[in-house]
Amino acid sequence: MQTSPPAPVTWLASLLPLLGWPTLLLLAWRISSRWEQLKAHASTMQADVVKIKDNHLFHVQESLNGINNTVQKMDENISGLRDDARTYFLASQKK
């Protein structure tokens, strides 16, 4: 003996196709709008990466060149101090 489902369940089952299509369309619309946002964000990120590559890395290179020059001057100064100290030490040893 087979029992039939209650009346509200049958009524809800008949409404599922009616509710399903608009829900699917809404879901597809939201996914496509989110996809467009992601594409716009990706193109903005790509432009930022190009700007960093073209502009920022040049500034980093300039800064590193400045630091390199400073270190070279410090090395020359330390070498001069070393030579002066050696000369002074040798002169004091001869006396």
Buried (B, 14 or more C-beta within 10 A) or exposed (E): EEEEEEEEEEEEEEEEEEEEEEEEEEEEEEEEEEEEEEEEEEEEEEEEEEEEEEEEEEEEEEEEEEEEEEEEEEEEEEEEEEEEEEEEEEEEEEE
